């Protein structure tokens, strides 16, 4: 018999991988601006002006510099 809580947690979606542009960096914490205008703080080393993937408050790596569009449904 498996743990019911573990089975329940596997049903939930994972954390999304988001993209933001680095607007500031100090002491290992980057300020990222997302496409919709939101601002997020994330841990990691960045270069201001470049785009980065981030998840759960941590930089995961550089993102390609592609055009951005906002689509509302």
CHARMM internal coordinates of N, CA and C (Angstrom, degrees):
IC EDIT
DIST 1 N 1 CA 1.4580
DIST 1 CA 1 C 1.5294
ANGL 1 N 1 CA 1 C 108.95
DIST 1 C 2 N 1.3490
ANGL 1 CA 1 C 2 N 116.77
DIHE 1 N 1 CA 1 C 2 N 130.44
DIST 2 N 2 CA 1.4642
ANGL 1 C 2 N 2 CA 120.25
DIHE 1 CA 1 C 2 N 2 CA -178.75
DIST 2 CA 2 C 1.5289
ANGL 2 N 2 CA 2 C 110.69
DIHE 1 C 2 N 2 CA 2 C -93.59
DIST 2 C 3 N 1.2968
ANGL 2 CA 2 C 3 N 114.66
DIHE 2 N 2 CA 2 C 3 N 166.26
DIST 3 N 3 CA 1.4563
ANGL 2 C 3 N 3 CA 121.83
DIHE 2 CA 2 C 3 N 3 CA -179.41
DIST 3 CA 3 C 1.5343
ANGL 3 N 3 CA 3 C 109.25
DIHE 2 C 3 N 3 CA 3 C -70.74
DIST 3 C 4 N 1.3179
ANGL 3 CA 3 C 4 N 117.69
DIHE 3 N 3 CA 3 C 4 N 125.60
DIST 4 N 4 CA 1.4638
ANGL 3 C 4 N 4 CA 122.43
DIHE 3 CA 3 C 4 N 4 CA -177.66
DIST 4 CA 4 C 1.5296
ANGL 4 N 4 CA 4 C 110.64
DIHE 3 C 4 N 4 CA 4 C -63.80
DIST 4 C 5 N 1.3222
ANGL 4 CA 4 C 5 N 117.24
DIHE 4 N 4 CA 4 C 5 N -39.26
DIST 5 N 5 CA 1.4641
ANGL 4 C 5 N 5 CA 120.37
DIHE 4 CA 4 C 5 N 5 CA 179.92
DIST 5 CA 5 C 1.5307
ANGL 5 N 5 CA 5 C 110.72
DIHE 4 C 5 N 5 CA 5 C -62.80
DIST 5 C 6 N 1.3261
ANGL 5 CA 5 C 6 N 117.37
DIHE 5 N 5 CA 5 C 6 N -42.58
DIST 6 N 6 CA 1.4718
ANGL 5 C 6 N 6 CA 120.79
DIHE 5 CA 5 C 6 N 6 CA 178.55
DIST 6 CA 6 C 1.5210
ANGL 6 N 6 CA 6 C 110.80
DIHE 5 C 6 N 6 CA 6 C -62.47
DIST 6 C 7 N 1.3085
ANGL 6 CA 6 C 7 N 116.88
DIHE 6 N 6 CA 6 C 7 N -40.99
DIST 7 N 7 CA 1.4563
ANGL 6 C 7 N 7 CA 120.33
DIHE 6 CA 6 C 7 N 7 CA 178.52
DIST 7 CA 7 C 1.5244
ANGL 7 N 7 CA 7 C 110.69
DIHE 6 C 7 N 7 CA 7 C -64.60
DIST 7 C 8 N 1.3287
ANGL 7 CA 7 C 8 N 116.84
DIHE 7 N 7 CA 7 C 8 N -39.64
DIST 8 N 8 CA 1.4629
ANGL 7 C 8 N 8 CA 121.32
DIHE 7 CA 7 C 8 N 8 CA 178.31
DIST 8 CA 8 C 1.5275
ANGL 8 N 8 CA 8 C 110.83
DIHE 7 C 8 N 8 CA 8 C -64.43
DIST 8 C 9 N 1.3264
ANGL 8 CA 8 C 9 N 118.19
DIHE 8 N 8 CA 8 C 9 N -44.39
DIST 9 N 9 CA 1.4621
ANGL 8 C 9 N 9 CA 121.74
DIHE 8 CA 8 C 9 N 9 CA -178.44
DIST 9 CA 9 C 1.5247
ANGL 9 N 9 CA 9 C 111.89
DIHE 8 C 9 N 9 CA 9 C -63.21
DIST 9 C 10 N 1.3234
ANGL 9 CA 9 C 10 N 118.24
DIHE 9 N 9 CA 9 C 10 N -30.75
DIST 10 N 10 CA 1.4612
ANGL 9 C 10 N 10 CA 120.91
DIHE 9 CA 9 C 10 N 10 CA 178.09
DIST 10 CA 10 C 1.5262
ANGL 10 N 10 CA 10 C 111.96
DIHE 9 C 10 N 10 CA 10 C -69.52
DIST 10 C 11 N 1.3329
ANGL 10 CA 10 C 11 N 117.21
DIHE 10 N 10 CA 10 C 11 N -19.12
DIST 11 N 11 CA 1.4610
ANGL 10 C 11 N 11 CA 120.84
DIHE 10 CA 10 C 11 N 11 CA 178.06
DIST 11 CA 11 C 1.5284
ANGL 11 N 11 CA 11 C 112.56
DIHE 10 C 11 N 11 CA 11 C -77.25
DIST 11 C 12 N 1.3204
ANGL 11 CA 11 C 12 N 116.46
DIHE 11 N 11 CA 11 C 12 N -24.73
DIST 12 N 12 CA 1.4616
ANGL 11 C 12 N 12 CA 120.89
DIHE 11 CA 11 C 12 N 12 CA -177.51
DIST 12 CA 12 C 1.5297
ANGL 12 N 12 CA 12 C 110.57
DIHE 11 C 12 N 12 CA 12 C -76.55
DIST 12 C 13 N 1.3333
ANGL 12 CA 12 C 13 N 116.99
DIHE 12 N 12 CA 12 C 13 N 147.08
DIST 13 N 13 CA 1.4731
ANGL 12 C 13 N 13 CA 119.21
DIHE 12 CA 12 C 13 N 13 CA 178.86
DIST 13 CA 13 C 1.5285
ANGL 13 N 13 CA 13 C 110.92
DIHE 12 C 13 N 13 CA 13 C -69.19
DIST 13 C 14 N 1.3342
ANGL 13 CA 13 C 14 N 115.71
DIHE 13 N 13 CA 13 C 14 N 153.28
DIST 14 N 14 CA 1.4613
ANGL 13 C 14 N 14 CA 120.91
DIHE 13 CA 13 C 14 N 14 CA 177.32
DIST 14 CA 14 C 1.5227
ANGL 14 N 14 CA 14 C 111.09
DIHE 13 C 14 N 14 CA 14 C -73.27
DIST 14 C 15 N 1.2970
ANGL 14 CA 14 C 15 N 115.60
DIHE 14 N 14 CA 14 C 15 N 171.29
DIST 15 N 15 CA 1.4667
ANGL 14 C 15 N 15 CA 120.84
DIHE 14 CA 14 C 15 N 15 CA 178.69
DIST 15 CA 15 C 1.5244
ANGL 15 N 15 CA 15 C 109.23
DIHE 14 C 15 N 15 CA 15 C -71.11
DIST 15 C 16 N 1.3489
ANGL 15 CA 15 C 16 N 118.28
DIHE 15 N 15 CA 15 C 16 N 137.70
DIST 16 N 16 CA 1.4672
ANGL 15 C 16 N 16 CA 120.26
DIHE 15 CA 15 C 16 N 16 CA -178.02
DIST 16 CA 16 C 1.5316
ANGL 16 N 16 CA 16 C 112.12
DIHE 15 C 16 N 16 CA 16 C -74.30
DIST 16 C 17 N 1.3236
ANGL 16 CA 16 C 17 N 115.36
DIHE 16 N 16 CA 16 C 17 N 149.24
DIST 17 N 17 CA 1.4569
ANGL 16 C 17 N 17 CA 122.62
DIHE 16 CA 16 C 17 N 17 CA 174.04
DIST 17 CA 17 C 1.5253
ANGL 17 N 17 CA 17 C 106.36
DIHE 16 C 17 N 17 CA 17 C -93.89
DIST 17 C 18 N 1.3331
ANGL 17 CA 17 C 18 N 117.07
DIHE 17 N 17 CA 17 C 18 N 118.43
DIST 18 N 18 CA 1.4583
ANGL 17 C 18 N 18 CA 122.30
DIHE 17 CA 17 C 18 N 18 CA -174.70
DIST 18 CA 18 C 1.5232
ANGL 18 N 18 CA 18 C 110.57
DIHE 17 C 18 N 18 CA 18 C -112.20
DIST 18 C 19 N 1.3366
ANGL 18 CA 18 C 19 N 115.71
DIHE 18 N 18 CA 18 C 19 N 166.55
DIST 19 N 19 CA 1.4674
ANGL 18 C 19 N 19 CA 121.70
DIHE 18 CA 18 C 19 N 19 CA 179.66
DIST 19 CA 19 C 1.5217
ANGL 19 N 19 CA 19 C 108.76
DIHE 18 C 19 N 19 CA 19 C -124.34
DIST 19 C 20 N 1.3240
ANGL 19 CA 19 C 20 N 115.61
DIHE 19 N 19 CA 19 C 20 N 138.69
DIST 20 N 20 CA 1.4572
ANGL 19 C 20 N 20 CA 120.50
DIHE 19 CA 19 C 20 N 20 CA 176.55
DIST 20 CA 20 C 1.5175
ANGL 20 N 20 CA 20 C 110.93
DIHE 19 C 20 N 20 CA 20 C -148.22
DIST 20 C 21 N 1.3124
ANGL 20 CA 20 C 21 N 115.54
DIHE 20 N 20 CA 20 C 21 N 158.09
DIST 21 N 21 CA 1.4664
ANGL 20 C 21 N 21 CA 122.44
DIHE 20 CA 20 C 21 N 21 CA 177.52
DIST 21 CA 21 C 1.5179
ANGL 21 N 21 CA 21 C 108.65
DIHE 20 C 21 N 21 CA 21 C -97.57
DIST 21 C 22 N 1.3173
ANGL 21 CA 21 C 22 N 117.17
DIHE 21 N 21 CA 21 C 22 N 127.85
DIST 22 N 22 CA 1.4618
ANGL 21 C 22 N 22 CA 121.72
DIHE 21 CA 21 C 22 N 22 CA -179.97
DIST 22 CA 22 C 1.5256
ANGL 22 N 22 CA 22 C 109.80
DIHE 21 C 22 N 22 CA 22 C -69.16
DIST 22 C 23 N 1.3256
ANGL 22 CA 22 C 23 N 116.21
DIHE 22 N 22 CA 22 C 23 N 122.32
DIST 23 N 23 CA 1.4634
ANGL 22 C 23 N 23 CA 120.82
DIHE 22 CA 22 C 23 N 23 CA 179.48
DIST 23 CA 23 C 1.5239
ANGL 23 N 23 CA 23 C 112.48
DIHE 22 C 23 N 23 CA 23 C -110.20
DIST 23 C 24 N 1.3320
ANGL 23 CA 23 C 24 N 116.91
DIHE 23 N 23 CA 23 C 24 N -17.77
DIST 24 N 24 CA 1.4685
ANGL 23 C 24 N 24 CA 121.04
DIHE 23 CA 23 C 24 N 24 CA 177.85
DIST 24 CA 24 C 1.5226
ANGL 24 N 24 CA 24 C 108.72
DIHE 23 C 24 N 24 CA 24 C -158.64
DIST 24 C 25 N 1.3429
ANGL 24 CA 24 C 25 N 115.76
DIHE 24 N 24 CA 24 C 25 N 156.25
DIST 25 N 25 CA 1.4586
ANGL 24 C 25 N 25 CA 120.98
DIHE 24 CA 24 C 25 N 25 CA 178.88
DIST 25 CA 25 C 1.5163
ANGL 25 N 25 CA 25 C 108.68
DIHE 24 C 25 N 25 CA 25 C -151.24
DIST 25 C 26 N 1.3392
ANGL 25 CA 25 C 26 N 116.15
DIHE 25 N 25 CA 25 C 26 N 131.53
DIST 26 N 26 CA 1.4569
ANGL 25 C 26 N 26 CA 121.04
DIHE 25 CA 25 C 26 N 26 CA 176.71
DIST 26 CA 26 C 1.5237
ANGL 26 N 26 CA 26 C 109.53
DIHE 25 C 26 N 26 CA 26 C -158.52
DIST 26 C 27 N 1.3181
ANGL 26 CA 26 C 27 N 116.74
DIHE 26 N 26 CA 26 C 27 N 130.72
DIST 27 N 27 CA 1.4692
ANGL 26 C 27 N 27 CA 123.61
DIHE 26 CA 26 C 27 N 27 CA 174.51
DIST 27 CA 27 C 1.5218
ANGL 27 N 27 CA 27 C 113.85
DIHE 26 C 27 N 27 CA 27 C 53.89
DIST 27 C 28 N 1.3323
ANGL 27 CA 27 C 28 N 118.06
DIHE 27 N 27 CA 27 C 28 N 41.30
DIST 28 N 28 CA 1.4501
ANGL 27 C 28 N 28 CA 121.48
DIHE 27 CA 27 C 28 N 28 CA 176.22
DIST 28 CA 28 C 1.5164
ANGL 28 N 28 CA 28 C 115.33
DIHE 27 C 28 N 28 CA 28 C 81.19
DIST 28 C 29 N 1.3286
ANGL 28 CA 28 C 29 N 117.14
DIHE 28 N 28 CA 28 C 29 N 5.20
DIST 29 N 29 CA 1.4671
ANGL 28 C 29 N 29 CA 121.44
DIHE 28 CA 28 C 29 N 29 CA 178.85
DIST 29 CA 29 C 1.5249
ANGL 29 N 29 CA 29 C 108.76
DIHE 28 C 29 N 29 CA 29 C -119.25
DIST 29 C 30 N 1.3327
ANGL 29 CA 29 C 30 N 115.14
DIHE 29 N 29 CA 29 C 30 N 126.45
DIST 30 N 30 CA 1.4629
ANGL 29 C 30 N 30 CA 120.82
DIHE 29 CA 29 C 30 N 30 CA -178.49
DIST 30 CA 30 C 1.5201
ANGL 30 N 30 CA 30 C 109.74
DIHE 29 C 30 N 30 CA 30 C -105.91
DIST 30 C 31 N 1.3204
ANGL 30 CA 30 C 31 N 116.22
DIHE 30 N 30 CA 30 C 31 N 144.54
DIST 31 N 31 CA 1.4586
ANGL 30 C 31 N 31 CA 122.24
DIHE 30 CA 30 C 31 N 31 CA 171.76
DIST 31 CA 31 C 1.5167
ANGL 31 N 31 CA 31 C 106.41
DIHE 30 C 31 N 31 CA 31 C -100.83
DIST 31 C 32 N 1.3409
ANGL 31 CA 31 C 32 N 116.20
DIHE 31 N 31 CA 31 C 32 N 120.44
DIST 32 N 32 CA 1.4577
ANGL 31 C 32 N 32 CA 122.04
DIHE 31 CA 31 C 32 N 32 CA -178.07
DIST 32 CA 32 C 1.5192
ANGL 32 N 32 CA 32 C 109.74
DIHE 31 C 32 N 32 CA 32 C -114.44
DIST 32 C 33 N 1.3340
ANGL 32 CA 32 C 33 N 116.33
DIHE 32 N 32 CA 32 C 33 N 136.06
DIST 33 N 33 CA 1.4574
ANGL 32 C 33 N 33 CA 121.93
DIHE 32 CA 32 C 33 N 33 CA 176.03
DIST 33 CA 33 C 1.5213
ANGL 33 N 33 CA 33 C 107.71
DIHE 32 C 33 N 33 CA 33 C -105.62
DIST 33 C 34 N 1.3384
ANGL 33 CA 33 C 34 N 115.86
DIHE 33 N 33 CA 33 C 34 N 124.99
DIST 34 N 34 CA 1.4584
ANGL 33 C 34 N 34 CA 120.72
DIHE 33 CA 33 C 34 N 34 CA -178.90
DIST 34 CA 34 C 1.5199
ANGL 34 N 34 CA 34 C 110.58
DIHE 33 C 34 N 34 CA 34 C -87.97
DIST 34 C 35 N 1.3265
ANGL 34 CA 34 C 35 N 117.06
DIHE 34 N 34 CA 34 C 35 N 168.63
DIST 35 N 35 CA 1.4637
ANGL 34 C 35 N 35 CA 122.93
DIHE 34 CA 34 C 35 N 35 CA -175.72
DIST 35 CA 35 C 1.5220
ANGL 35 N 35 CA 35 C 111.66
DIHE 34 C 35 N 35 CA 35 C -56.67
DIST 35 C 36 N 1.3206
ANGL 35 CA 35 C 36 N 117.80
DIHE 35 N 35 CA 35 C 36 N -42.97
DIST 36 N 36 CA 1.4559
ANGL 35 C 36 N 36 CA 121.96
DIHE 35 CA 35 C 36 N 36 CA -177.65
DIST 36 CA 36 C 1.5199
ANGL 36 N 36 CA 36 C 114.02
DIHE 35 C 36 N 36 CA 36 C -75.10
DIST 36 C 37 N 1.3329
ANGL 36 CA 36 C 37 N 117.92
DIHE 36 N 36 CA 36 C 37 N -4.22
DIST 37 N 37 CA 1.4554
ANGL 36 C 37 N 37 CA 121.31
DIHE 36 CA 36 C 37 N 37 CA 178.80
DIST 37 CA 37 C 1.5125
ANGL 37 N 37 CA 37 C 114.17
DIHE 36 C 37 N 37 CA 37 C 104.12
DIST 37 C 38 N 1.3269
ANGL 37 CA 37 C 38 N 118.15
DIHE 37 N 37 CA 37 C 38 N -4.02
DIST 38 N 38 CA 1.4657
ANGL 37 C 38 N 38 CA 121.03
DIHE 37 CA 37 C 38 N 38 CA 177.96
DIST 38 CA 38 C 1.5091
ANGL 38 N 38 CA 38 C 111.22
DIHE 37 C 38 N 38 CA 38 C -70.27
DIST 38 C 39 N 1.3255
ANGL 38 CA 38 C 39 N 116.03
DIHE 38 N 38 CA 38 C 39 N 152.04
DIST 39 N 39 CA 1.4550
ANGL 38 C 39 N 39 CA 122.12
DIHE 38 CA 38 C 39 N 39 CA 179.68
DIST 39 CA 39 C 1.5249
ANGL 39 N 39 CA 39 C 108.46
DIHE 38 C 39 N 39 CA 39 C -120.07
DIST 39 C 40 N 1.3486
ANGL 39 CA 39 C 40 N 116.20
DIHE 39 N 39 CA 39 C 40 N 133.51
DIST 40 N 40 CA 1.4551
ANGL 39 C 40 N 40 CA 122.20
DIHE 39 CA 39 C 40 N 40 CA -175.93
DIST 40 CA 40 C 1.5258
ANGL 40 N 40 CA 40 C 109.00
DIHE 39 C 40 N 40 CA 40 C -132.74
DIST 40 C 41 N 1.3323
ANGL 40 CA 40 C 41 N 116.54
DIHE 40 N 40 CA 40 C 41 N 144.53
DIST 41 N 41 CA 1.4569
ANGL 40 C 41 N 41 CA 121.54
DIHE 40 CA 40 C 41 N 41 CA 171.89
DIST 41 CA 41 C 1.5194
ANGL 41 N 41 CA 41 C 107.96
DIHE 40 C 41 N 41 CA 41 C -100.40
DIST 41 C 42 N 1.3387
ANGL 41 CA 41 C 42 N 116.99
DIHE 41 N 41 CA 41 C 42 N 134.73
DIST 42 N 42 CA 1.4584
ANGL 41 C 42 N 42 CA 121.27
DIHE 41 CA 41 C 42 N 42 CA -179.20
DIST 42 CA 42 C 1.5266
ANGL 42 N 42 CA 42 C 109.78
DIHE 41 C 42 N 42 CA 42 C -141.14
DIST 42 C 43 N 1.3428
ANGL 42 CA 42 C 43 N 115.55
DIHE 42 N 42 CA 42 C 43 N 147.10
DIST 43 N 43 CA 1.4619
ANGL 42 C 43 N 43 CA 121.54
DIHE 42 CA 42 C 43 N 43 CA 178.50
DIST 43 CA 43 C 1.5270
ANGL 43 N 43 CA 43 C 109.76
DIHE 42 C 43 N 43 CA 43 C -82.17
DIST 43 C 44 N 1.3194
ANGL 43 CA 43 C 44 N 115.99
DIHE 43 N 43 CA 43 C 44 N 138.63
DIST 44 N 44 CA 1.4568
ANGL 43 C 44 N 44 CA 120.55
DIHE 43 CA 43 C 44 N 44 CA 177.22
DIST 44 CA 44 C 1.5164
ANGL 44 N 44 CA 44 C 111.18
DIHE 43 C 44 N 44 CA 44 C 143.54
DIST 44 C 45 N 1.3164
ANGL 44 CA 44 C 45 N 115.48
DIHE 44 N 44 CA 44 C 45 N 168.54
DIST 45 N 45 CA 1.4607
ANGL 44 C 45 N 45 CA 121.61
DIHE 44 CA 44 C 45 N 45 CA -179.53
DIST 45 CA 45 C 1.5230
ANGL 45 N 45 CA 45 C 108.62
DIHE 44 C 45 N 45 CA 45 C -97.02
DIST 45 C 46 N 1.3435
ANGL 45 CA 45 C 46 N 116.06
DIHE 45 N 45 CA 45 C 46 N 127.81
DIST 46 N 46 CA 1.4637
ANGL 45 C 46 N 46 CA 121.28
DIHE 45 CA 45 C 46 N 46 CA -178.28
DIST 46 CA 46 C 1.5208
ANGL 46 N 46 CA 46 C 110.12
DIHE 45 C 46 N 46 CA 46 C -136.03
DIST 46 C 47 N 1.3141
ANGL 46 CA 46 C 47 N 115.13
DIHE 46 N 46 CA 46 C 47 N 166.28
DIST 47 N 47 CA 1.4581
ANGL 46 C 47 N 47 CA 122.74
DIHE 46 CA 46 C 47 N 47 CA 170.17
DIST 47 CA 47 C 1.5238
ANGL 47 N 47 CA 47 C 106.27
DIHE 46 C 47 N 47 CA 47 C -112.31
DIST 47 C 48 N 1.3169
ANGL 47 CA 47 C 48 N 116.47
DIHE 47 N 47 CA 47 C 48 N 126.63
DIST 48 N 48 CA 1.4638
ANGL 47 C 48 N 48 CA 121.18
DIHE 47 CA 47 C 48 N 48 CA -177.65
DIST 48 CA 48 C 1.5261
ANGL 48 N 48 CA 48 C 109.89
DIHE 47 C 48 N 48 CA 48 C -60.23
DIST 48 C 49 N 1.3404
ANGL 48 CA 48 C 49 N 115.55
DIHE 48 N 48 CA 48 C 49 N 132.99
DIST 49 N 49 CA 1.4589
ANGL 48 C 49 N 49 CA 121.63
DIHE 48 CA 48 C 49 N 49 CA 179.59
DIST 49 CA 49 C 1.5193
ANGL 49 N 49 CA 49 C 113.45
DIHE 48 C 49 N 49 CA 49 C 102.28
DIST 49 C 50 N 1.3294
ANGL 49 CA 49 C 50 N 118.13
DIHE 49 N 49 CA 49 C 50 N -18.39
DIST 50 N 50 CA 1.4653
ANGL 49 C 50 N 50 CA 121.57
DIHE 49 CA 49 C 50 N 50 CA 179.21
DIST 50 CA 50 C 1.5271
ANGL 50 N 50 CA 50 C 110.85
DIHE 49 C 50 N 50 CA 50 C -91.75
DIST 50 C 51 N 1.3395
ANGL 50 CA 50 C 51 N 116.01
DIHE 50 N 50 CA 50 C 51 N 161.33
DIST 51 N 51 CA 1.4635
ANGL 50 C 51 N 51 CA 121.66
DIHE 50 CA 50 C 51 N 51 CA 179.08
DIST 51 CA 51 C 1.5223
ANGL 51 N 51 CA 51 C 110.02
DIHE 50 C 51 N 51 CA 51 C -98.15
DIST 51 C 52 N 1.3548
ANGL 51 CA 51 C 52 N 115.36
DIHE 51 N 51 CA 51 C 52 N 145.96
DIST 52 N 52 CA 1.4596
ANGL 51 C 52 N 52 CA 120.97
DIHE 51 CA 51 C 52 N 52 CA -177.38
DIST 52 CA 52 C 1.5178
ANGL 52 N 52 CA 52 C 110.96
DIHE 51 C 52 N 52 CA 52 C -140.19
DIST 52 C 53 N 1.3482
ANGL 52 CA 52 C 53 N 115.06
DIHE 52 N 52 CA 52 C 53 N 148.40
DIST 53 N 53 CA 1.4538
ANGL 52 C 53 N 53 CA 121.52
DIHE 52 CA 52 C 53 N 53 CA 169.97
DIST 53 CA 53 C 1.5245
ANGL 53 N 53 CA 53 C 107.27
DIHE 52 C 53 N 53 CA 53 C -83.89
DIST 53 C 54 N 1.3332
ANGL 53 CA 53 C 54 N 117.07
DIHE 53 N 53 CA 53 C 54 N 139.59
DIST 54 N 54 CA 1.4554
ANGL 53 C 54 N 54 CA 120.52
DIHE 53 CA 53 C 54 N 54 CA 175.57
DIST 54 CA 54 C 1.5243
ANGL 54 N 54 CA 54 C 109.62
DIHE 53 C 54 N 54 CA 54 C -144.69
DIST 54 C 55 N 1.3415
ANGL 54 CA 54 C 55 N 114.35
DIHE 54 N 54 CA 54 C 55 N 154.02
DIST 55 N 55 CA 1.4639
ANGL 54 C 55 N 55 CA 121.76
DIHE 54 CA 54 C 55 N 55 CA 179.78
DIST 55 CA 55 C 1.5232
ANGL 55 N 55 CA 55 C 107.59
DIHE 54 C 55 N 55 CA 55 C -153.09
DIST 55 C 56 N 1.3105
ANGL 55 CA 55 C 56 N 116.65
DIHE 55 N 55 CA 55 C 56 N 135.10
DIST 56 N 56 CA 1.4751
ANGL 55 C 56 N 56 CA 122.40
DIHE 55 CA 55 C 56 N 56 CA 177.01
DIST 56 CA 56 C 1.5266
ANGL 56 N 56 CA 56 C 113.05
DIHE 55 C 56 N 56 CA 56 C 53.77
DIST 56 C 57 N 1.3134
ANGL 56 CA 56 C 57 N 118.20
DIHE 56 N 56 CA 56 C 57 N 37.31
DIST 57 N 57 CA 1.4576
ANGL 56 C 57 N 57 CA 121.63
DIHE 56 CA 56 C 57 N 57 CA 176.08
DIST 57 CA 57 C 1.5219
ANGL 57 N 57 CA 57 C 114.74
DIHE 56 C 57 N 57 CA 57 C 77.60
DIST 57 C 58 N 1.3436
ANGL 57 CA 57 C 58 N 117.65
DIHE 57 N 57 CA 57 C 58 N 18.32
DIST 58 N 58 CA 1.4633
ANGL 57 C 58 N 58 CA 121.08
DIHE 57 CA 57 C 58 N 58 CA 179.06
DIST 58 CA 58 C 1.5331
ANGL 58 N 58 CA 58 C 109.66
DIHE 57 C 58 N 58 CA 58 C -133.02
DIST 58 C 59 N 1.3346
ANGL 58 CA 58 C 59 N 115.78
DIHE 58 N 58 CA 58 C 59 N 137.68
DIST 59 N 59 CA 1.4592
ANGL 58 C 59 N 59 CA 121.19
DIHE 58 CA 58 C 59 N 59 CA 176.73
DIST 59 CA 59 C 1.5256
ANGL 59 N 59 CA 59 C 107.89
DIHE 58 C 59 N 59 CA 59 C -71.90
DIST 59 C 60 N 1.3438
ANGL 59 CA 59 C 60 N 117.00
DIHE 59 N 59 CA 59 C 60 N 129.90
DIST 60 N 60 CA 1.4638
ANGL 59 C 60 N 60 CA 120.95
DIHE 59 CA 59 C 60 N 60 CA 179.48
DIST 60 CA 60 C 1.5266
ANGL 60 N 60 CA 60 C 112.43
DIHE 59 C 60 N 60 CA 60 C -100.41
DIST 60 C 61 N 1.3317
ANGL 60 CA 60 C 61 N 117.83
DIHE 60 N 60 CA 60 C 61 N -21.27
DIST 61 N 61 CA 1.4587
ANGL 60 C 61 N 61 CA 120.04
DIHE 60 CA 60 C 61 N 61 CA 178.80
DIST 61 CA 61 C 1.5141
ANGL 61 N 61 CA 61 C 111.23
DIHE 60 C 61 N 61 CA 61 C 157.04
DIST 61 C 62 N 1.3322
ANGL 61 CA 61 C 62 N 116.48
DIHE 61 N 61 CA 61 C 62 N 174.51
DIST 62 N 62 CA 1.4556
ANGL 61 C 62 N 62 CA 120.38
DIHE 61 CA 61 C 62 N 62 CA -179.61
DIST 62 CA 62 C 1.5295
ANGL 62 N 62 CA 62 C 111.47
DIHE 61 C 62 N 62 CA 62 C -71.80
DIST 62 C 63 N 1.3197
ANGL 62 CA 62 C 63 N 116.14
DIHE 62 N 62 CA 62 C 63 N 148.17
DIST 63 N 63 CA 1.4669
ANGL 62 C 63 N 63 CA 122.43
DIHE 62 CA 62 C 63 N 63 CA 177.58
DIST 63 CA 63 C 1.5244
ANGL 63 N 63 CA 63 C 108.35
DIHE 62 C 63 N 63 CA 63 C -112.06
DIST 63 C 64 N 1.3240
ANGL 63 CA 63 C 64 N 117.54
DIHE 63 N 63 CA 63 C 64 N 150.23
DIST 64 N 64 CA 1.4613
ANGL 63 C 64 N 64 CA 119.77
DIHE 63 CA 63 C 64 N 64 CA 178.51
DIST 64 CA 64 C 1.5247
ANGL 64 N 64 CA 64 C 110.87
DIHE 63 C 64 N 64 CA 64 C -67.95
DIST 64 C 65 N 1.3136
ANGL 64 CA 64 C 65 N 116.31
DIHE 64 N 64 CA 64 C 65 N 149.56
DIST 65 N 65 CA 1.4624
ANGL 64 C 65 N 65 CA 121.48
DIHE 64 CA 64 C 65 N 65 CA -179.59
DIST 65 CA 65 C 1.5305
ANGL 65 N 65 CA 65 C 108.68
DIHE 64 C 65 N 65 CA 65 C -88.74
DIST 65 C 66 N 1.3335
ANGL 65 CA 65 C 66 N 115.82
DIHE 65 N 65 CA 65 C 66 N 83.67
DIST 66 N 66 CA 1.4542
ANGL 65 C 66 N 66 CA 122.67
DIHE 65 CA 65 C 66 N 66 CA -179.42
DIST 66 CA 66 C 1.5213
ANGL 66 N 66 CA 66 C 110.31
DIHE 65 C 66 N 66 CA 66 C -107.98
DIST 66 C 67 N 1.3340
ANGL 66 CA 66 C 67 N 118.58
DIHE 66 N 66 CA 66 C 67 N 159.93
DIST 67 N 67 CA 1.4614
ANGL 66 C 67 N 67 CA 120.41
DIHE 66 CA 66 C 67 N 67 CA 176.73
DIST 67 CA 67 C 1.5246
ANGL 67 N 67 CA 67 C 110.76
DIHE 66 C 67 N 67 CA 67 C -62.89
DIST 67 C 68 N 1.3306
ANGL 67 CA 67 C 68 N 116.25
DIHE 67 N 67 CA 67 C 68 N 147.91
DIST 68 N 68 CA 1.4501
ANGL 67 C 68 N 68 CA 121.63
DIHE 67 CA 67 C 68 N 68 CA -177.51
DIST 68 CA 68 C 1.5178
ANGL 68 N 68 CA 68 C 110.14
DIHE 67 C 68 N 68 CA 68 C -114.62
DIST 68 C 69 N 1.3253
ANGL 68 CA 68 C 69 N 116.48
DIHE 68 N 68 CA 68 C 69 N 137.92
DIST 69 N 69 CA 1.4540
ANGL 68 C 69 N 69 CA 122.69
DIHE 68 CA 68 C 69 N 69 CA 175.52
DIST 69 CA 69 C 1.5115
ANGL 69 N 69 CA 69 C 109.15
DIHE 68 C 69 N 69 CA 69 C -131.84
DIST 69 C 70 N 1.3257
ANGL 69 CA 69 C 70 N 116.04
DIHE 69 N 69 CA 69 C 70 N 145.23
DIST 70 N 70 CA 1.4570
ANGL 69 C 70 N 70 CA 121.39
DIHE 69 CA 69 C 70 N 70 CA 175.34
DIST 70 CA 70 C 1.5253
ANGL 70 N 70 CA 70 C 107.26
DIHE 69 C 70 N 70 CA 70 C -109.59
DIST 70 C 71 N 1.3201
ANGL 70 CA 70 C 71 N 115.59
DIHE 70 N 70 CA 70 C 71 N 125.43
DIST 71 N 71 CA 1.4581
ANGL 70 C 71 N 71 CA 121.31
DIHE 70 CA 70 C 71 N 71 CA 179.16
DIST 71 CA 71 C 1.5212
ANGL 71 N 71 CA 71 C 107.66
DIHE 70 C 71 N 71 CA 71 C -119.38
DIST 71 C 72 N 1.3126
ANGL 71 CA 71 C 72 N 117.19
DIHE 71 N 71 CA 71 C 72 N 120.77
DIST 72 N 72 CA 1.4623
ANGL 71 C 72 N 72 CA 121.28
DIHE 71 CA 71 C 72 N 72 CA 178.16
DIST 72 CA 72 C 1.4983
ANGL 72 N 72 CA 72 C 109.22
DIHE 71 C 72 N 72 CA 72 C -102.73
DIST 72 C 73 N 1.3186
ANGL 72 CA 72 C 73 N 115.70
DIHE 72 N 72 CA 72 C 73 N 135.88
DIST 73 N 73 CA 1.4607
ANGL 72 C 73 N 73 CA 121.05
DIHE 72 CA 72 C 73 N 73 CA -178.76
DIST 73 CA 73 C 1.5112
ANGL 73 N 73 CA 73 C 108.75
DIHE 72 C 73 N 73 CA 73 C -114.19
END
COOR INIT
IC SEED 1 N 1 CA 1 C
IC BUILD
